[in-house]
Amino acid sequence: VQVVESGGGLVQPGGSLRLSCAASGFTFSSSAMSWARQASGKGLEWVSGIYEDGSFYYTPPMRGRFTISRDNDRNTVYLQMNSLKPDDTTVYYCVAHLWVADERLNYWGQGTPVTVSS
């Protein structure tokens, strides 16, 4: 199982970025995927998730600014981030949620850093 994030970088406040997560080694279309982040000195925060049926959720601070989507043909999940704020600065992780022998396991990518600064 492998998930690889890309698309992070430096952006000015109010700007946009699109993160991508390329997945392999499992049946992507049958798996839920999430984005999470962890700022320095803060706990883990789930940003958004998308299920196998395409339904999704957002943590309230991201609702209306972030959009999650998936392309099952490309085994890729995306996170479109708009109206970015300095508080959004952190490393963003892609997470694959797999069922293995009746146990749900989470597989994490290495993360992609996002910096929102003028």
C-alpha positions as CSV (number, residue, x, y, z in Angstrom):
1,V,0.0,0.0,0.0
2,Q,1.4,3.4,-0.9
3,V,-0.1,6.9,-0.9
4,V,2.0,9.8,-2.2
5,E,1.0,13.4,-1.7
6,S,2.0,16.3,-3.9
7,G,1.0,19.8,-4.6
8,G,2.0,21.6,-1.5
9,G,4.0,24.8,-1.5
10,L,4.0,28.5,-0.6
11,V,0.9,30.6,-1.3
12,Q,-0.2,34.0,-0.2
13,P,-3.2,34.5,2.1
14,G,-6.4,34.2,0.1
15,G,-4.7,32.0,-2.5
16,S,-5.4,28.4,-3.6
17,L,-3.6,25.1,-3.9
18,R,-4.7,21.7,-5.1
19,L,-3.2,18.7,-3.3
20,S,-3.1,15.4,-5.0
21,C,-2.7,11.9,-3.5
22,A,-1.7,9.0,-5.8
23,A,-2.6,5.6,-4.3
24,S,-1.4,2.1,-5.2
25,G,-1.3,-1.4,-3.8
26,F,-5.0,-1.7,-3.0
27,T,-8.4,-1.4,-4.5
28,F,-8.7,2.3,-4.5
29,S,-12.4,2.5,-5.6
30,S,-13.4,0.4,-2.6
31,S,-11.6,2.5,-0.1
32,A,-12.3,5.6,1.9
33,M,-9.7,8.3,1.7
34,S,-9.0,11.2,3.9
35,W,-6.8,14.3,4.3
36,A,-5.4,15.2,7.7
37,R,-3.0,17.8,9.0
38,Q,-0.9,18.4,12.1
39,A,0.4,21.8,12.8
40,S,3.5,22.2,15.0
41,G,2.5,21.9,18.6
42,K,-1.0,21.0,17.8
43,G,-2.9,17.7,17.6
44,L,-3.9,15.8,14.6
45,E,-6.8,17.4,12.7
46,W,-8.9,15.5,10.2
47,V,-9.5,17.9,7.3
48,S,-11.8,16.0,4.9
49,G,-12.7,12.5,3.8
50,I,-14.4,10.9,0.9
51,Y,-16.0,7.5,0.9
52,E,-16.3,4.8,-1.6
53,D,-19.7,6.0,-2.7
54,G,-18.4,9.5,-3.2
55,S,-20.0,11.0,-0.1
56,F,-17.7,13.2,1.9
57,Y,-17.3,15.2,5.0
58,Y,-15.4,18.3,6.0
59,T,-14.2,19.5,9.4
60,P,-16.2,22.8,10.0
61,P,-13.3,25.3,9.6
62,M,-12.7,23.9,6.1
63,R,-16.3,23.8,5.0
64,G,-16.9,26.1,2.1
65,R,-13.2,26.6,1.5
66,F,-11.9,23.1,0.7
67,T,-13.2,20.6,-1.8
68,I,-12.3,16.9,-1.8
69,S,-12.8,14.7,-4.9
70,R,-11.6,11.4,-6.2
71,D,-10.8,9.9,-9.6
72,N,-11.1,6.2,-9.4
73,D,-9.6,5.8,-12.9
74,R,-6.4,7.5,-11.8
75,N,-6.4,6.1,-8.2
76,T,-6.1,9.7,-7.0
77,V,-7.8,11.8,-4.4
78,Y,-7.6,15.6,-4.5
79,L,-8.0,18.4,-2.1
80,Q,-8.8,21.8,-3.6
81,M,-8.0,24.5,-1.0
82,N,-9.3,28.0,-1.6
83,S,-9.2,31.2,0.6
84,L,-6.2,29.9,2.4
85,K,-5.3,31.5,5.7
86,P,-2.0,31.5,7.6
87,D,-3.6,29.1,10.1
88,D,-3.8,26.6,7.3
89,T,0.0,26.4,7.3
90,T,1.1,22.9,8.2
91,V,1.9,19.5,6.6
92,Y,-1.0,17.7,4.9
93,Y,-1.3,14.0,4.9
94,C,-3.3,11.6,2.7
95,V,-4.7,8.6,4.5
96,A,-6.1,5.4,3.0
97,H,-8.6,3.5,5.1
98,L,-8.5,-0.2,4.4
99,W,-10.3,-3.2,5.9
100,V,-7.9,-6.0,6.5
101,A,-9.3,-9.2,8.2
102,D,-12.2,-7.3,9.8
103,E,-9.8,-4.6,11.1
104,R,-9.7,-1.1,9.7
105,L,-6.1,0.0,9.1
106,N,-4.9,3.5,8.1
107,Y,-2.1,4.0,5.7
108,W,-0.4,7.4,5.7
109,G,1.6,9.2,3.1
110,Q,4.8,11.2,3.9
111,G,2.9,14.5,3.8
112,T,3.2,17.6,1.7
113,P,3.9,21.0,3.3
114,V,1.7,24.0,2.8
115,T,2.8,27.5,3.8
116,V,0.4,30.4,3.7
117,S,2.3,33.6,4.1
118,S,2.7,37.0,2.5
